[in-house]
Each structure stands twice: as structure tokens, then as C-alpha cells.
């Protein structure tokens, strides 16, 4: 998959491109024939697209369709799906880790389906803790890969040393017994220090991998110290899961993966439901509804946008200034330029990239709630308040300033 920077570069590509999402999963029976099912679909869909756009055989669009068909015949992709961008000066093939819906678009790059796939591929940091050590994993869409492991070692041999006898000070009392409580407190302090080191390692790993969500598996005795030492942005999205004792299976990674996946869907569902409830009930700092949200997004006022995955209302875009609105009309209300019809899914990826706005896509019960406000809303940026100007009269400005003596 591509990263955020590569996606931003795709959003800047020129128009007159053919965007194709093709399900090439070799495990499907229809794709195992001499002529794969996706090849037959491409030919049929291309005929409909040529008729709808008024292009003839031999046109720019027709040549791009032939390029894609030749590529599929020559390479037989082994991935579950591919996205292909084809134009006179553009050719890019992006393997997809999940099966896409077959789509064919002509014009600007159609990136909505790629954006939804990327949103589901958000990586998660998984940390398994016990008294023996820590293992760190990266979890992405059902795949768990170990990224690091280190063992804890608490050296206690130097805590009790034989020394030469010396004169005790007045009032000193000789301790008796094993001093177990003092020893346990010192052990606990060592583990607190180790957990702070673990938190620093998690922070560095998440910064390097662009991760903002952490799943912490372990006993509360350890995880609470890690949680206290993490930065606020990771602490807000932290999920603590009771640790499975070692020895239950020969493959601890599979056991950890099962525990994470059992919590992941429920956590994501609850998190997005809370976001929607905040949009619907918070009196300040939010905007909802199609017109108001589009206006705030294009003015750069949104820090995050939440939208229903299936929402795709008809919009209108100015050919001159690029303003996108939901109100119909042949002329732009800002520059009086000509407008063309478009849709939310066609323009949203470009607007999000241009204005550096984060996207949350909701489904199920959260989507049902958000549909009451056109299926879209956003959180406003926190703007810094400017200090109030200090009023000085003209006479005061002309008066000489005398330095005060200390």
C-alpha cells in the first residue's frame, strides 16, 4: 500500500485520466478461466463508459482502456486487487491488499475507494508485557509482525554487600530479619523505571511508523506505569487488554493476534460512535450538514472530517476557482465562473489533501446517526487567540519614555 505522501501526490495528478479498480483475486473461480472474469468486465464496462462520455474508438480514453487490457493479459496480477491510473503521460499500478469493487472512471483521479481501503489499513502498535520482558508488534489488517523484543534484567546482587565493620552513630539501630518489604519496594521501583523505558520505546516506534493507536497486553501492575509515561496523543487512544500467561500455545503471536482482533472491532465501533455523538451534541467547536461542512473544509477550518462511507451527494464545482458547493446553478457564487456537476466522493480526497484534514469514515450504527445531518460533519481547528491590543493615546505616544531606575 501507499503512504500519505504518495496519496497526496496522486491527488495532484492532472485530469483526463482513466481510473480502474479491478478485483484480480486469483482465488475466485471466475478469475481462473482462460479469459479471467475481470478482463470480460473491463471490456463491457469500457463500452458503457465510451458511450457515456462521447468518446469514439481510437480516442484518448479508448487507448487507455487498451493499455490496461494489455497489462492484465500480460501480467495476470497475483494480488487481491489493483488500482490503475492511466493517461497520456501517466501510468501507475497500485496493488491492493483487499478485494475492491470493480470501478472505471474517466476524468480526475478517482481516489475515494483507495482512501477507504487505506483507512481500514491503519497500523496499530501491539505491546505484550510481563515480568520477563516486552515484545512489540505491528498489526495491519489481519497481519501481525514482530518489530522488537527485549528482556528485563533486575540486578540485585550489589544491593547487599559485605563491608568492613565501622563505628555506628549514636541512636542507630541494627536491623534484624529479611527486610522483605524494603526489598519489594526496591524491585517495584526498578520495574517502574523499566516501564518508563518501554513507554519511550513505544513513542519512538509509533513516531517512526506513523502510528497513533496502541494496544497494551499485560497486568495492571505494569501497564499503568507505561500509560502514565506515554504522551497524551497515545494515551488517549490506548487500549489495555489483560495478558494471557505464557505457555498456553507454541505460537504466542497467534494468541496475541486473537486477543487484539477480538477487541479491535468493538473498540473501533465505540470510538466512531463517540465521534458522531460529539458532532451531534457538542454545542461548540463542530460543524455539521453538507453546506456548512464543505464551506469550513474549503476555508481550512477543519482538523478532522467524519463522513458516512456510502454518502455521495451530487455537488457542483467551479471550473475557474474550484469552489465546491451543494447548491445548483450554472454560475459560481464567488467568481461567476461556469460550474460542472461532480460528487462528494470525487472531490473529497483532493480537498482533504489540500487542506490537511484528517478523515474518519463511519458505518453501521454510527452512520445511521450521522445521516440525520446529511451524513457529514467536522471538528473545527482550535485557533490561537490574539492578545488584545494595548490602547495608547496620541499624547502618550508623543510623551518621552523615562526608564525606571531599579
C-alpha positions as CSV (number, residue, x, y, z in Angstrom):
1,X,0.0,0.0,0.0
2,X,1.0,3.6,-0.4
3,X,1.6,6.1,2.4
4,X,0.0,9.6,2.9
5,X,2.7,11.4,0.9
6,X,2.2,9.2,-2.1
7,X,-1.6,9.6,-1.8
8,X,-1.1,13.4,-1.8
9,X,0.9,13.1,-5.0
10,X,-1.9,11.1,-6.6
11,X,-4.4,13.8,-5.7
12,X,-2.3,16.4,-7.6
13,X,-2.3,14.4,-10.9
14,X,-3.9,16.2,-13.9
15,X,-7.3,15.3,-15.3
16,X,-8.0,13.2,-18.4
17,X,-7.0,10.0,-16.5
18,X,-8.6,6.6,-16.5
19,X,-9.0,5.2,-13.0
20,X,-9.7,1.5,-12.8
21,X,-10.3,-0.6,-9.6
22,X,-10.2,-4.2,-10.6
23,X,-10.8,-7.3,-8.4
24,X,-8.0,-9.7,-9.6
25,X,-8.2,-12.1,-6.7
26,X,-6.7,-15.4,-8.2
27,X,-8.8,-17.4,-5.6
28,X,-12.1,-16.5,-7.3
29,X,-13.3,-19.2,-9.8
30,X,-14.2,-16.6,-12.4
31,X,-10.6,-15.3,-12.4
32,X,-9.1,-18.7,-13.0
33,X,-10.5,-19.2,-16.5
34,X,-8.6,-18.8,-19.7
35,X,-10.1,-15.3,-20.1
36,X,-10.4,-14.0,-16.5
37,X,-13.6,-12.5,-15.3
38,X,-12.0,-9.1,-14.7
39,X,-11.0,-8.9,-18.4
40,X,-14.5,-9.6,-19.6
41,X,-15.8,-7.0,-17.1
42,X,-13.3,-4.4,-18.3
43,X,-14.4,-4.8,-22.0
44,X,-18.1,-4.5,-21.1
45,X,-17.7,-1.5,-18.7
46,X,-15.4,0.3,-21.2
47,X,-18.1,0.2,-23.9
48,X,-20.6,1.8,-21.4
49,X,-18.0,4.5,-20.4
50,X,-17.1,5.3,-24.0
51,X,-20.8,5.8,-24.8
52,X,-21.5,7.9,-21.7
53,X,-18.5,10.3,-22.4
54,X,-19.0,10.5,-26.1
55,X,-15.5,9.1,-26.9
56,X,-15.0,7.1,-30.1
57,X,-12.8,4.2,-30.9
58,X,-9.2,5.4,-31.2
59,X,-9.7,8.3,-28.8
60,X,-7.5,9.0,-25.7
61,X,-9.9,7.1,-23.5
62,X,-10.1,4.1,-25.8
63,X,-6.3,3.9,-25.9
64,X,-6.0,3.9,-22.1
65,X,-8.6,1.1,-21.9
66,X,-6.4,-0.9,-24.4
67,X,-3.3,-0.3,-22.3
68,X,-5.0,-1.6,-19.1
69,X,-6.3,-4.7,-21.0
70,X,-2.8,-5.4,-22.4
71,X,-1.3,-5.1,-19.0
72,X,-3.8,-7.5,-17.4
73,X,-3.3,-10.1,-20.1
74,X,0.5,-9.9,-19.9
75,X,0.9,-9.9,-16.1
76,X,-2.1,-11.8,-14.5
77,X,-1.8,-9.9,-11.1
78,X,-1.4,-12.2,-8.1
79,X,-2.9,-9.6,-5.7
80,X,-6.5,-9.4,-4.5
81,X,-6.9,-6.3,-6.5
82,X,-5.2,-3.5,-8.3
83,X,-5.8,0.2,-8.9
84,X,-4.5,1.5,-12.2
85,X,-4.2,5.2,-13.2
86,X,-3.7,5.6,-17.0
87,X,-3.3,8.7,-19.0
88,X,-1.2,10.1,-21.9
89,X,1.7,10.9,-19.5
90,X,0.7,8.8,-16.5
91,X,0.9,5.1,-15.8
92,X,0.7,3.8,-12.2
93,X,-0.3,0.4,-10.9
94,X,-1.1,0.1,-7.1
95,X,-1.5,-3.4,-5.7
96,X,-4.4,-3.6,-3.2
97,X,-4.4,-5.9,-0.1
98,X,-8.2,-6.3,-0.2
99,X,-10.7,-7.1,-2.9
100,X,-12.0,-3.8,-4.4
101,X,-15.3,-3.1,-6.1
102,X,-14.8,-3.0,-9.8
103,X,-15.0,0.6,-11.0
104,X,-14.0,2.6,-14.1
105,X,-13.8,6.4,-14.1
106,X,-12.7,9.0,-16.6
107,X,-11.5,12.5,-15.7
108,X,-9.8,13.4,-12.5
109,X,-8.2,10.7,-10.4
110,X,-11.0,8.9,-8.6
111,X,-9.4,8.1,-5.2
112,X,-12.3,7.5,-2.9
113,X,-12.2,3.7,-2.8
114,X,-8.4,3.9,-2.3
115,X,-8.9,6.2,0.6
116,X,-11.4,3.9,2.2
117,X,-9.0,0.9,1.8
118,X,-6.2,3.0,3.3
119,X,-8.4,3.9,6.3
120,X,-9.0,0.3,7.0
121,X,-5.3,-0.4,6.7
122,X,-4.4,1.9,9.6
123,X,-1.5,0.3,11.5
124,X,-1.7,-0.5,15.2
125,X,1.2,-0.9,17.7
126,X,0.7,-4.0,19.9
127,X,2.9,-4.4,23.0
128,X,2.9,-7.6,25.1
129,X,4.3,-7.1,28.7
130,X,5.2,-9.4,31.5
131,X,7.9,-9.5,34.2
132,X,10.3,-11.3,31.9
133,X,10.3,-8.7,29.1
134,X,8.4,-7.0,26.3
135,X,7.6,-7.8,22.7
136,X,6.4,-5.2,20.2
137,X,4.3,-5.9,17.1
138,X,2.8,-4.0,14.2
139,X,-0.7,-5.1,13.3
140,X,-2.1,-4.1,9.9
141,X,-5.4,-5.6,8.6
142,X,-5.1,-9.1,10.0
143,X,-1.3,-9.3,9.7
144,X,0.8,-9.3,12.9
145,X,4.6,-8.8,12.5
146,X,7.1,-8.6,15.4
147,X,9.2,-5.5,15.4
148,X,11.3,-5.9,18.5
149,X,11.9,-7.8,21.8
150,X,13.9,-7.2,24.8
151,X,14.2,-8.8,28.2
152,X,14.1,-7.2,31.6
153,X,17.0,-7.8,34.0
154,X,17.0,-6.5,37.6
155,X,20.4,-6.9,39.1
156,X,20.1,-7.3,42.9
157,X,23.5,-8.8,43.8
158,X,25.0,-5.4,44.6
159,X,22.2,-4.4,46.9
160,X,23.6,-6.3,49.9
161,X,27.4,-6.2,50.2
162,X,29.8,-7.2,53.0
163,X,31.7,-4.2,54.3
164,X,34.2,-3.8,57.0
165,X,32.9,-3.0,60.4
166,X,32.6,0.6,61.5
167,X,31.5,2.5,64.5
168,X,27.7,3.1,64.5
169,X,26.4,6.5,65.1
170,X,24.5,7.3,68.3
171,X,20.9,6.3,68.0
172,X,21.5,3.8,65.2
173,X,19.6,0.5,65.5
174,X,20.7,-2.7,63.9
175,X,18.0,-4.1,61.5
176,X,17.0,-7.8,62.0
177,X,15.3,-10.2,59.7
178,X,15.0,-10.5,55.9
179,X,13.7,-6.8,55.3
180,X,11.3,-8.2,52.7
181,X,9.2,-5.0,52.4
182,X,12.2,-2.8,51.6
183,X,13.4,-5.3,49.0
184,X,10.0,-5.5,47.3
185,X,9.7,-1.7,47.2
186,X,13.1,-1.5,45.5
187,X,12.1,-4.2,43.0
188,X,8.9,-2.2,42.3
189,X,10.9,1.0,41.7
190,X,13.1,-0.9,39.2
191,X,10.1,-2.0,37.2
192,X,8.6,1.5,37.2
193,X,11.9,2.7,35.7
194,X,11.8,-0.1,33.1
195,X,8.2,0.7,32.2
196,X,9.2,4.3,31.5
197,X,11.8,3.0,29.2
198,X,9.2,0.8,27.5
199,X,7.0,3.9,27.0
200,X,9.9,5.8,25.4
201,X,10.4,2.8,23.0
202,X,6.7,2.8,22.1
203,X,6.7,6.5,21.4
204,X,9.7,6.2,19.2
205,X,8.2,3.2,17.3
206,X,4.9,5.0,16.8
207,X,6.7,8.1,15.6
208,X,8.8,6.1,13.1
209,X,5.8,4.1,11.7
210,X,3.2,6.9,11.8
211,X,1.0,5.1,14.3
212,X,-1.4,6.8,16.7
213,X,-3.0,3.7,18.4
214,X,-1.5,1.3,20.9
215,X,-2.8,-2.0,22.3
216,X,-1.1,-2.9,25.6
217,X,-1.3,-6.5,26.8
218,X,-0.2,-7.1,30.4
219,X,-1.1,-6.9,34.1
220,X,-2.3,-3.7,35.6
221,X,0.8,-3.6,37.7
222,X,2.9,-3.0,34.6
223,X,0.6,-1.3,32.1
224,X,-0.5,1.6,34.4
225,X,3.1,2.8,34.6
226,X,3.5,2.6,30.8
227,X,0.3,4.5,30.4
228,X,1.4,7.3,32.8
229,X,4.6,7.7,30.8
230,X,3.1,7.8,27.3
231,X,2.5,11.2,25.6
232,X,-1.1,12.4,25.7
233,X,-1.8,11.7,22.0
234,X,-1.0,8.0,22.5
235,X,-2.6,7.8,26.0
236,X,-6.0,9.0,24.6
237,X,-6.1,6.0,22.1
238,X,-4.5,3.4,24.4
239,X,-6.4,0.1,24.9
240,X,-5.3,-2.1,27.8
241,X,-6.0,-5.9,27.5
242,X,-5.4,-8.5,30.2
243,X,-2.3,-10.5,29.4
244,X,-2.5,-14.2,28.5
245,X,0.0,-16.3,30.6
246,X,2.9,-17.7,28.6
247,X,2.9,-21.4,27.8
248,X,-0.7,-21.7,26.5
249,X,0.5,-22.1,22.9
250,X,3.7,-22.7,21.0
251,X,3.0,-19.6,18.9
252,X,2.4,-16.6,21.3
253,X,2.0,-14.3,18.3
254,X,-1.2,-16.1,17.2
255,X,-2.6,-15.9,20.7
256,X,-1.8,-12.1,20.9
257,X,-3.4,-11.6,17.4
258,X,-6.6,-13.3,18.5
259,X,-6.8,-11.1,21.6
260,X,-6.2,-8.0,19.6
261,X,-8.7,-8.8,16.9
262,X,-11.4,-9.6,19.5
263,X,-11.1,-6.1,20.9
264,X,-10.3,-4.2,17.7
265,X,-13.7,-4.2,16.1
266,X,-15.5,-3.3,19.3
267,X,-13.1,-0.5,20.1
268,X,-13.3,1.0,16.6
269,X,-17.1,0.8,16.7
270,X,-17.3,2.6,20.1
271,X,-14.7,5.1,19.1
272,X,-16.5,6.2,16.0
273,X,-19.9,6.2,17.8
274,X,-18.4,8.6,20.3
275,X,-17.1,10.9,17.5
276,X,-20.6,11.0,15.9
277,X,-22.3,11.7,19.2
278,X,-19.9,14.6,19.8
279,X,-20.7,16.0,16.4
280,X,-24.4,15.8,17.1
281,X,-24.4,17.0,20.7
282,X,-21.4,19.3,21.3
283,X,-22.6,22.9,21.2
284,X,-19.3,24.5,20.1
285,X,-16.2,23.6,18.0
286,X,-18.1,21.4,15.5
287,X,-19.9,21.8,12.2
288,X,-22.5,19.5,10.6
289,X,-24.5,19.4,7.4
290,X,-23.3,19.3,3.8
291,X,-23.2,23.0,3.0
292,X,-21.7,24.2,6.3
293,X,-19.1,21.4,6.4
294,X,-18.0,21.9,2.8
295,X,-17.6,25.6,3.4
296,X,-15.5,25.1,6.6
297,X,-13.3,22.5,4.9
298,X,-12.5,24.7,1.9
299,X,-11.6,27.6,4.2
300,X,-9.1,25.4,6.1
301,X,-11.1,25.5,9.3
302,X,-11.4,21.7,9.9
303,X,-8.9,19.5,11.7
304,X,-11.0,16.3,11.1
305,X,-13.9,15.3,8.9
306,X,-16.3,12.5,9.6
307,X,-18.4,11.1,6.7
308,X,-20.7,8.1,6.1
309,X,-18.9,5.7,3.8
310,X,-21.9,5.4,1.3
311,X,-22.6,9.2,1.2
312,X,-22.1,10.5,-2.3
313,X,-24.4,13.5,-2.9
314,X,-24.3,15.5,-6.1
315,X,-22.2,18.7,-6.0
316,X,-21.2,21.5,-8.3
317,X,-17.6,22.6,-8.9
318,X,-16.4,25.9,-10.4
319,X,-14.1,25.4,-13.4
320,X,-12.3,28.7,-12.6
321,X,-11.8,29.0,-8.8
322,X,-12.5,25.4,-7.9
323,X,-15.2,26.2,-5.3
324,X,-17.4,23.2,-4.5
325,X,-21.0,23.7,-3.3
326,X,-24.2,21.7,-3.0
327,X,-26.4,24.4,-4.3
328,X,-27.4,24.1,-8.0
329,X,-26.7,26.7,-10.6
330,X,-24.6,27.3,-13.7
331,X,-22.6,30.1,-12.3
332,X,-20.2,30.2,-9.3
333,X,-21.5,32.4,-6.5
334,X,-17.9,33.7,-5.8
335,X,-16.3,34.4,-9.2
336,X,-19.3,33.9,-11.6
337,X,-17.4,31.2,-13.4
338,X,-19.0,28.3,-15.1
339,X,-19.7,25.2,-12.9
340,X,-19.8,21.5,-13.7
341,X,-21.6,18.7,-11.8
342,X,-19.5,16.4,-9.6
343,X,-19.9,14.3,-6.5
344,X,-18.7,14.2,-2.9
345,X,-16.6,11.1,-3.4
346,X,-14.9,12.5,-6.5
347,X,-13.8,15.8,-4.9
348,X,-13.3,14.9,-1.2
349,X,-9.9,13.2,-1.4
350,X,-8.4,16.3,-3.1
351,X,-10.0,18.7,-0.7
352,X,-8.7,16.7,2.3
353,X,-5.2,16.6,1.0
354,X,-5.2,20.3,0.0
355,X,-6.4,21.5,3.5
356,X,-4.6,18.8,5.6
357,X,-7.7,17.5,7.2
358,X,-7.9,14.0,8.8
359,X,-10.8,11.7,7.7
360,X,-13.0,9.3,9.7
361,X,-15.3,7.0,7.7
362,X,-18.2,5.6,9.7
363,X,-20.6,2.7,9.0
364,X,-23.3,0.7,10.9
365,X,-24.9,2.4,13.8
366,X,-22.6,5.5,13.8
367,X,-23.5,6.0,10.1
368,X,-27.2,5.8,10.9
369,X,-26.9,8.6,13.5
370,X,-24.8,10.8,11.2
371,X,-27.3,10.6,8.3
372,X,-29.6,12.9,10.3
373,X,-27.2,15.7,9.4
374,X,-26.5,14.8,5.7
375,X,-24.0,12.1,6.7
376,X,-21.1,14.6,7.2
377,X,-19.6,16.8,9.9
378,X,-16.3,18.0,11.2
379,X,-14.3,19.3,14.1
380,X,-13.0,22.9,13.9
381,X,-9.4,23.8,14.5
382,X,-8.5,25.4,17.8
383,X,-7.4,28.9,16.7
384,X,-5.0,30.7,19.0
385,X,-6.4,33.9,20.5
386,X,-4.6,37.1,19.6
387,X,-3.6,39.2,22.6
388,X,-5.9,42.3,22.9
389,X,-4.2,45.5,21.7
390,X,-3.0,47.9,24.3
391,X,-4.6,51.3,23.8
392,X,-2.3,54.3,24.0
393,X,-3.5,57.8,23.3
394,X,-1.7,60.1,20.8
395,X,-0.5,62.3,23.7
396,X,1.0,59.3,25.4
397,X,2.8,58.2,22.2
398,X,4.4,61.7,21.9
399,X,5.5,61.8,25.5
400,X,9.1,60.8,26.2
401,X,9.6,57.5,27.9
402,X,11.7,57.6,31.0
403,X,13.4,54.5,32.1
404,X,12.6,53.4,35.6
405,X,15.5,53.1,38.0
406,X,15.9,50.0,39.9
